[in-house]
Amino acid sequence: MKRRNIFGALLGMAAALASGLALAAAPCPPSPVNVAGGGSATTPCVAAGTSYSTSFSLTENPISEGGKWTNGKAVGLDWNDVKTTPGRAFASMQSGLTGSRYNDSTAHLSPSFMTYTPNQFAEGTVFRVAGYSASHEVELLLHFKITPNTARGYEVLWGATGYLAIVRWNGPLGNYTPLYDPGLPGIGPAADGDVLRAEMVGNVIKVYKNGALVATTTDGTYTDGQPGMGFWPVDGATPQNFGWKNYTAGNL
């Protein structure tokens, strides 16, 4: 997207304040912290590029925010949609209740709203109800594309127990390829307020927890697609107890 002039930027800021949604320069990641299982390297500050941020000001099922999202059930048919209430995004239902166990609740930003470059990031801040424990994952998506009966791209998943993995979705329901899967203890249990960030530059995928590098892998299968998010609550999990409280995606 071309850089806006000053007048246009002021108008955009006013609209963002009114709606709780904003287009802005890609933010710098949070300051580095020590993370179990991770390194101390941090994401470089990205001054250029375009990003979209939301704190989910609306109650929607599926998430739309004025047509900005493509959902797994509404468009993909075989998966589930992402649901929001003010300040939260989460799964619309427990996976596996109907159909496949792998019918995650997923959504990516619509290319009709904004088309992202191959070098992109997705970042989310966790919300988690105090004391909640279940088989439940939050997800960040990169290079994602949902069409009827097809969902493909890259998923970075973080389980409530601390498990972290990166997988490639190959299109059909339940068809995926693990790219990074070290098992437990992972990166530590996801806590309310933690920030997870996934970046893809070229064929390299990097994952950061609270600014510290925790995972790296490579794959060059998909070179286009959109950033997004998803959730996988299974085996008696409560969808609304674990999700994202805000989300940002942008170009790098």
Secondary structure, 3 states (H helix, E strand, C coil): CCCCCHHHHHHHHHHHHHHCEEEECCCCCCCCCCCCCCCCCCCCCCCCCCEEEECCCCCECCCCCCCCEEECCCCCCCCECEEEECCEEEECCCCCCCCCCCCCEEEEECCCCCCCCCCEEEEEEEEECCCCCCCEEEEEEEEEEEECCEEEEEEEEEECCCCEEEEEEEECCCCEEEEECCCCCCCCCCCCCCEEEEEEECCEEEEEECCEEEEEEECCCCCCCEEEEEEEECCCCCHHHEEEEEEEEEEC
